[in-house]
């Protein structure tokens, strides 16, 4: 995973890996964090499709 993160080729994946230090967070906050990552990915896909 380090190679993938350091490559910069997958910024959303990399951000989710770097932000994954949430073991101490309450379940509701973890859910919101995961949902936010999914919505970010969907937004990026929509932007990519519109500009492509």
N, C-alpha and C positions, 0 to 999 in steps of 0.2 A: 504494500500500500504506500510505503514511503516513496517509491519510484513514481507512482501515479500522482501523488500529491505534489512532489517536486517537479514533475514534468509540466505542470500548469495546464495540461490538456483538458482537464475535467474540473473546472473551478467550483461547480456546485457540489460535486462529490467531495472534492478536497475540503470545502468549507464544512460539509456535514461531518467529515472525519475529524477535522480540527475542533469542531464544536461539540464533539460527542462526549465530552467529559461531564456528563450529566447524571452519573450514577447516584449522586447524593440529592438529586432534585426530586420533588414530589411527583407522583404519577401524573397528575393533571398538567403540571409544567412540562414534563417529558412529552406528553401527548401534544401539547401546544407547540413545543419545539419541533417535533417530528412533522406535524401538520404544516407549520411554517416552511420547513424545508421542501415538502412536497409542493406546496403552493408556489414557492420560489421557482422550482423546476418547471412547473406548468407555465408560469409567466414567462420564463426564459424560452420555452418551446414556442409559445404563441408569438413572442417577439421575433424569434428566428424565422418562423413560418411567414410572418407578415413582411419581413425584409428580404426574404429569399425569393 
